[in-house]
Amino acid sequence: MEPVASVNRREFLAAGLGTGLLINWECQVTAQEKSADLDPKNLTKGNVPTPALLLDLDLFESNVKAMAEHCQRAGVGFRPHAKTHKCPDIAKRQMAAGAQGISVATVPEAEAMVWAGIPGVLLTSPIVEPAKIARMISLVQRGQRVMLSVGHAREVELLAEAAATANVAVDLLVDVDIGDRRTGILPGQPAVELAQFIEKHKRLRVRGVQSYAGHASHVVGFEAREKVSREAMGKSVETREMLNKAGFDAGILSGGSTGTYNIDSTIRGVTELQVGSYVFMDIDYRRIGGKSSGENYTDFQHSLTVLATVVNATHSDRVSVDAGTKAIDTTTTYKPEPKGWSNLSYNRGGDEFGILTAEPGSKLPQIGDRLEFIVPHCDPTTYLYDRIYAMRGERVEAIWPIAARREETKRSAG
Ligand SMILES: Cc1ncc(COP(=O)(O)O)c(C=O)c1O
């Protein structure tokens, strides 16, 4: 038989070949296409298949450096949150800048990071499914300094059982709910009691507390944000002091966000920041205003964009790009912004398309033009992609897998 990829799909079906072989045909074509698509040396901003997730390496590196330098100056550690990028290649660069570990929100993220050899992985979300707990216990055995956070006695019981079965010691942070009302135990005495319950179990050890003040991170205006964050983190600081007075070795207080990094780093008792979005930045964060930069938060740069192509220009008042809700998360109130086209406005055009309209009298892009969009919310946009194109100017320097996108984590080459 001829090599299957040399016949087209219709000829192949007309020849009456079986479904099993058809699957084979499709696999081979996909593999061929992939090898060309995925060779960075063939790729530039001009020919990357769109929609594509791009990372401007110069801006990304400056963000990584700025946060690391800030933490060093402030005398606080950082354990950046990989929920933003789900990408071990990015985590490794944060580690190289001085991070003491990487925070993760899901078990696949934890697996991707540990399998990539990253030490100090901290799971910040609760888990109560025995299968997930077993996967985390296996990471504790394989990885270096893997920790989990717990906010409920039921999690403790399940973890204690799994740790006893595997005969492994597990380090835990008490997740303290400081106003977010999503995860964690209440601060003060309830948190101390949970810690006491943890240490009743031979293989579990309390290492400190973690707190995420999600209600503080995006408060508009630095002073207002500072007030909310100080009040929230104060509860966590106090809880950690109570734990230490009660005889625990609560060395860690992990918390904070990109919006509050320069607030939380000045609070005595906070030992490390779980900053996530700073590596990419998004419109949602830009509008919160900075300490000294007025309305726009400019501490970090927009390194992440989605590249899209104009695929329709039938109408005089609009064009369509191939980036709809499957390519850019548009669940926040803010719209994607086309870089260098301040006269254009993006509107949702369904799953596959975005619609661009121009200010009266100004020009629309032409069919085939490529535009880069700054995204409203970086984490859920990244989640839509399998890979990120790491750009040096116009050139693709590397392609990094978003390794922890789905439940079945792919092993990262990195
Ligand atoms: C537990 C936890 N820590 C830290 C962060 C990081 O926040 P940001 O991306 O705003 O820096 C998040 C974000 O949602 C989070 O859920």
The ligand as a Gaussian input file, in Angstrom:
#p B3LYP/6-31G(d) Opt

LIG

0 1
 C       -4.470000      30.820000      46.503000
 C       -3.963000      31.865000      45.566000
 N       -2.763000      32.438000      45.813000
 C       -2.241000      33.364000      44.993000
 C       -2.919000      33.773000      43.850000
 C       -2.204000      34.737000      42.929000
 O       -2.909000      35.832000      42.568000
 P       -2.441000      36.806000      41.409000
 O       -2.551000      36.092000      40.109000
 O       -3.458000      37.855000      41.544000
 O       -1.075000      37.244000      41.699000
 C       -4.185000      33.249000      43.569000
 C       -4.946000      33.700000      42.415000
 O       -6.131000      33.504000      42.234000
 C       -4.715000      32.247000      44.441000
 O       -5.899000      31.668000      44.193000

